[in-house]
Amino acid sequence: MKRNFIQTLALALFAWVAAVAIARSEDSGEYFEKTFFAPDTPVFGRLQMDAEWKIWIPADVETLRGVIVHQHGCGTGSSDGGRTAVYDLHWQALAREHDCALIAVSYRQGDLACELWCDPRNGSAQSFLDALEYFADYTGHKELTRIPWALWGHSGGGHWVGSMCQLYPKRIAGAWLRSGCPNTVGATFDELPMNEDVLNVPMMLNIGAHENGVEFAIVWNSCWPYFETMRSKGAKIGLLIDPNTSHETGNSRYPAIRFLHDCLSARLPKTPGESELLPPPDGFVLAESNVDDLELAADKIKTKPQENFREYSLEERRAFVKDGIWMPNKEFVDVWRTYARDGSFNDSTPPPAPFDAKITSDGALTWNCRADLESGLKTFVLYCDGERVEELPTAPVCNALPAFQGIMYSDTPDFSLPKFEWSIKDYDNSKDYSITAVNTCGLESDAASINSK
């Protein structure tokens, strides 16, 4: 009997680790994939579902300084979206700026409960650590097992991120929790004990105004008291209400990337590969009177509230933020105010110009480009002899501002993943062609000349 149990356990562990890694190299960096399969027989501390991990490592970085984690939410749709996260040029721009890797997972949840992964103690934290260890060995970047993390999560992913902050606070430079916190998912989650070190993790809690009283009432009902609890203990946590969205992420990546950029700039060790974070910034605290910037007009809610929904009054919301709203610096206050007002954001600098633009004799154009750190990438414009000829369409699927790759429900690129390819109509090799990049604020880059192959 004992032998049968050991054999069964060994087979289960083998099934869990058996996987294939695939590397794809591009001028901008390399992609690696690894799937950890769920055991046929449950193993304590291991996930009960498959986990498909992908990582992107920027080119020409000898030693990484950190890891940026993009964590999807609950359900099949969100987990499918997680498959494209590391291909996102905008998130890559953040990672490249700080010599970080970008990692994401697709949990094959199926009919299983979301708590089986969004509670890190059910095996997802270990899966993340195992993925880092595997990629560290496979890529030669041994530092992946020790360098700090910056975390972003949506819905159940926000629950996961907040929980990871309490479990591994000394590893985390900053965290963005979109529509989720450690008590927003299900009834079986046992609250994590408060770890005082979490109070020094810069965090931003971001919820959609139209989650107020509709399908995602649990988000609205949980996040306000979670924020109050954390701030009352002195946590460096902010609260940003997205005025235009319900549970979808919308355009929230724009303030999120800027927030994490500020956190990484302030906290990453100066020497690549080191593990000890620098102290968090003292930051800037908005007084509770600014809760008016978080207001939701009740008449905007068109859906009948859930039975378990209890709408917080203005007085109650003021009480929740009585200890103020934390920001990493005064500059981010402007980002926060602008987005809280109408969901917009500002950018005064143009995106990087395309590069390595080449064209064949039949007019087949290829190029490379990097996204704008502040406002991403919307489209490209073709010029002929200095005259504007054509604009490349954006991705067909987009739940936010039009973007070259599209932005889906869970802040991941459209599955079509458009390439830097263009077939020029009526191509004339006697003329001079050039191409520009345009960010989502409409700013255009310098023109890049196109070289004939």
Residue pairs with C-beta under 8 A, 6 or more apart in sequence:
8 41
9 41
9 43
11 40
11 41
12 39
12 40
12 41
12 42
12 43
13 39
13 43
15 37
15 38
15 39
15 40
16 36
16 37
16 38
16 39
16 43
16 46
17 36
17 37
18 37
19 34
19 35
19 36
19 37
20 33
20 34
20 35
21 32
21 33
21 34
21 134
21 138
22 32
22 33
23 30
23 31
23 32
24 30
24 31
25 31
26 59
27 59
27 356
27 368
28 58
28 59
28 92
28 96
28 368
28 370
29 56
29 57
29 58
29 59
29 92
29 96
30 56
30 57
30 59
30 139
31 54
31 55
31 56
31 86
31 87
32 54
32 55
32 57
32 135
32 138
32 139
33 52
33 53
33 54
34 52
34 53
34 54
34 131
34 134
34 135
34 138
35 50
35 51
35 52
35 53
36 47
36 50
36 51
36 53
36 127
36 130
36 131
37 50
38 46
38 47
38 48
38 49
38 50
39 46
42 48
45 123
45 126
46 123
46 126
46 127
47 107
47 116
47 117
47 122
47 123
47 124
47 126
47 127
48 112
48 116
48 122
48 123
49 107
49 108
49 109
49 110
49 112
49 116
49 117
50 107
50 108
51 105
51 106
51 107
51 108
51 117
51 124
51 127
51 131
52 82
52 83
52 105
52 106
52 107
52 108
53 103
53 104
53 105
53 127
53 131
53 134
53 135
54 83
54 85
54 86
54 103
54 104
54 105
54 106
55 86
55 101
55 102
55 103
55 131
55 135
55 139
56 86
56 87
56 92
56 95
56 101
56 102
56 103
57 64
57 101
57 139
57 141
58 92
58 95
58 96
58 99
58 100
58 101
61 99
62 272
63 99
63 141
63 143
63 272
63 273
64 99
64 100
64 101
64 141
64 143
64 144
64 147
64 272
64 273
65 98
65 99
65 100
65 147
65 148
65 268
65 269
65 272
65 273
66 98
66 99
66 100
66 101
66 147
66 148
66 149
66 150
66 173
66 264
66 268
67 100
67 101
67 102
67 103
67 132
67 144
67 147
67 148
67 149
67 150
68 91
68 94
68 95
68 100
68 101
68 102
68 103
68 149
68 150
68 152
68 260
69 103
69 104
69 128
69 149
69 150
69 151
69 152
69 153
69 161
70 82
70 85
70 86
70 88
70 91
70 102
70 103
70 104
70 152
70 411
70 412
71 82
71 104
71 105
71 151
71 152
71 153
71 154
71 157
71 160
71 161
72 78
72 79
72 81
72 82
72 85
72 104
72 105
72 106
72 107
72 153
72 154
72 156
72 157
72 410
72 412
73 153
73 154
73 155
73 156
73 157
73 158
73 179
73 180
73 410
74 109
74 114
74 118
74 155
74 156
74 185
75 109
75 114
76 109
76 110
77 409
77 410
78 154
78 155
78 156
78 157
78 409
78 410
79 106
79 107
79 108
79 109
80 106
81 408
81 409
81 410
81 412
82 104
82 105
82 106
82 107
82 410
82 412
83 104
83 106
83 412
84 408
84 412
84 413
84 414
84 415
84 417
85 91
85 102
85 104
85 411
85 412
85 413
86 92
86 102
86 103
86 104
87 405
87 413
87 417
88 102
88 405
88 412
88 413
89 369
89 370
89 371
89 376
89 377
89 404
89 405
90 253
90 257
90 371
90 372
90 376
90 377
90 403
90 405
91 102
91 253
91 257
92 102
92 370
92 371
93 257
93 370
93 371
93 372
93 373
93 376
94 100
94 102
94 257
94 260
94 261
94 264
94 373
95 101
95 102
96 370
97 261
97 264
97 373
98 261
98 264
98 265
98 268
99 272
100 150
100 264
101 135
101 141
101 144
103 131
103 132
103 135
104 412
105 127
105 128
105 131
107 117
107 124
109 116
109 117
113 186
113 188
114 156
114 185
114 186
115 122
115 185
115 186
115 188
115 189
116 122
116 123
117 123
117 124
117 156
117 160
118 124
118 156
118 157
118 159
118 160
118 163
118 180
118 185
119 159
119 160
119 163
119 185
119 189
120 128
120 160
120 163
120 164
120 167
121 163
121 167
124 160
125 164
125 167
125 168
129 145
132 144
132 145
133 144
133 145
135 141
135 144
136 142
136 143
136 144
136 145
143 272
143 273
146 273
146 275
147 273
147 274
147 275
148 171
148 172
148 173
148 267
148 268
148 269
148 275
148 277
149 164
149 168
149 171
149 172
149 173
150 172
150 173
150 174
150 175
150 260
150 263
150 264
151 161
151 164
151 165
151 172
151 174
151 175
151 176
152 161
152 175
152 176
152 178
152 256
152 260
152 411
153 159
153 160
153 161
153 162
153 175
153 176
153 177
153 178
153 180
154 178
154 179
154 180
154 249
154 410
154 411
155 178
155 179
155 180
155 184
155 185
155 219
155 247
155 410
156 180
156 185
157 178
157 180
157 410
158 177
158 178
158 179
158 180
158 181
158 184
159 180
159 181
159 182
159 183
159 184
159 185
159 189
160 180
161 175
161 176
161 177
161 180
162 175
162 177
162 180
162 181
162 182
162 203
162 226
163 182
163 192
164 172
164 175
165 172
165 175
165 198
165 201
165 203
166 182
166 192
166 193
166 194
166 195
166 198
167 192
167 195
169 195
169 197
169 198
169 200
169 201
170 197
170 277
171 275
171 277
172 201
172 277
173 202
173 260
173 263
173 264
173 266
173 267
173 268
173 277
174 201
174 202
174 203
174 259
174 260
174 262
174 263
174 264
174 267
174 328
175 201
175 202
175 203
175 204
176 203
176 204
176 206
176 256
176 259
176 260
177 203
177 204
177 205
177 206
178 206
178 207
178 249
178 252
178 256
178 411
179 206
179 207
179 208
179 211
179 216
179 219
179 223
179 247
179 249
180 219
180 223
181 205
181 222
181 223
181 226
181 227
182 189
182 191
182 192
182 226
183 189
183 191
183 222
183 226
184 218
184 219
184 222
184 223
184 226
185 218
194 233
198 235
199 230
199 233
199 234
199 235
199 236
200 236
200 279
200 280
201 235
201 236
201 280
202 236
202 237
202 259
202 263
202 267
202 280
202 281
202 283
202 326
202 328
203 230
203 235
203 236
203 237
203 238
204 237
204 238
204 239
204 240
204 255
204 256
204 259
205 223
205 226
205 227
205 237
205 238
205 239
205 240
206 239
206 240
206 241
206 242
206 252
206 255
206 256
207 219
207 220
207 223
207 239
207 240
207 241
207 242
208 216
208 219
208 241
208 242
208 244
208 245
208 246
208 247
208 248
208 250
209 241
209 242
209 243
209 244
209 245
209 246
209 296
209 300
210 244
210 245
210 246
210 296
210 300
210 301
211 217
211 219
211 220
211 245
211 246
211 247
212 220
212 296
212 301
212 311
213 220
213 301
213 303
213 305
213 306
213 309
213 311
214 246
214 301
214 303
214 305
214 306
215 246
215 247
215 303
215 306
216 246
216 247
217 305
217 306
217 308
217 309
218 308
219 247
220 309
220 312
221 308
221 309
221 310
223 239
224 312
224 316
224 317
224 320
225 320
227 237
227 239
227 320
227 321
228 319
228 320
228 321
228 322
228 323
230 237
231 237
231 321
231 323
231 324
231 325
231 326
232 323
235 326
236 280
236 283
236 326
236 328
237 326
238 325
238 326
238 327
238 336
239 294
239 321
239 325
240 252
240 255
240 294
240 336
240 339
240 340
241 293
241 294
241 295
241 296
241 340
242 250
242 251
242 252
242 339
242 343
243 296
243 340
243 341
243 342
243 343
244 250
244 251
244 342
244 343
245 252
245 343
248 399
248 409
248 410
249 399
249 400
249 407
249 409
249 410
249 411
250 343
250 399
250 400
251 339
251 343
251 345
251 400
251 401
251 407
252 339
252 411
253 376
253 400
253 407
253 411
254 339
254 345
254 374
254 375
254 376
254 440
255 335
255 336
255 339
255 345
257 373
257 374
258 332
258 335
258 345
258 374
259 328
259 332
259 335
261 373
262 281
262 328
262 329
262 331
262 332
263 280
263 328
266 278
266 280
266 281
266 328
267 277
267 278
267 279
267 280
267 281
268 277
268 278
269 275
269 276
269 277
269 278
270 278
281 328
281 329
283 326
283 327
283 328
283 329
284 326
284 327
284 328
284 329
284 330
284 332
284 333
285 324
285 325
285 326
285 327
286 324
286 325
286 326
286 327
286 333
286 336
287 324
288 318
288 321
288 322
288 323
288 324
288 325
290 321
290 325
291 314
291 317
291 318
291 321
293 337
293 340
293 341
294 317
294 321
294 340
295 314
298 311
305 311
312 320
325 336
327 333
327 336
334 346
335 345
335 346
338 344
338 345
338 346
339 345
345 374
345 375
345 441
346 441
347 372
347 374
347 375
347 439
347 441
347 443
348 443
349 372
349 374
349 443
350 372
350 439
350 443
350 444
350 445
350 446
351 371
351 372
351 375
351 377
351 437
351 438
351 439
351 443
351 444
351 445
352 369
352 370
352 371
352 372
352 437
352 445
353 369
353 436
353 437
353 445
353 446
353 447
353 448
354 367
354 368
354 369
354 380
354 420
354 435
354 436
354 437
354 445
354 448
355 367
355 368
355 369
355 448
356 366
356 367
356 368
357 365
357 366
357 367
357 368
357 434
357 435
357 448
357 449
357 450
357 451
358 365
358 366
358 367
358 450
358 451
358 452
358 453
359 365
359 366
359 424
359 427
359 433
359 450
359 451
359 452
359 453
360 452
360 453
361 429
361 452
361 453
362 427
363 423
363 424
363 425
363 426
363 427
364 421
364 422
364 423
364 424
365 382
365 421
365 422
365 423
365 424
365 433
365 435
365 450
366 420
366 421
366 422
367 380
367 420
367 435
367 448
367 450
368 420
369 377
369 380
369 420
369 437
371 377
371 439
372 437
372 439
372 440
372 443
374 439
374 441
375 439
375 440
375 441
375 443
376 403
376 404
376 439
376 440
377 403
377 404
377 405
377 437
377 438
377 439
377 440
378 394
378 401
378 402
378 403
378 404
378 438
378 439
378 440
378 442
379 391
379 392
379 393
379 394
379 402
379 404
379 437
379 438
380 391
380 392
380 404
380 422
380 435
380 436
380 437
380 438
381 388
381 390
381 391
381 392
381 435
381 436
381 438
381 444
382 388
382 389
382 390
382 391
382 392
382 422
382 424
382 433
382 434
382 435
383 389
383 433
383 434
383 435
383 436
383 447
384 428
384 431
384 432
384 433
385 431
385 432
386 432
386 434
389 424
390 425
391 438
392 404
392 418
392 422
394 402
394 403
394 404
394 406
395 403
395 404
395 405
395 406
395 413
395 414
395 416
395 418
396 406
396 414
396 416
397 406
397 408
397 414
397 415
397 416
398 406
398 407
398 408
398 414
399 407
399 408
399 409
400 407
401 407
401 440
402 440
403 440
404 418
405 413
405 414
405 417
405 418
406 413
406 414
406 416
407 413
407 414
408 414
424 433
429 452
432 449
433 449
433 450
434 447
434 448
434 449
434 450
435 447
435 448
435 450
436 444
436 445
436 446
436 447
436 448
437 444
437 445
438 444
438 445
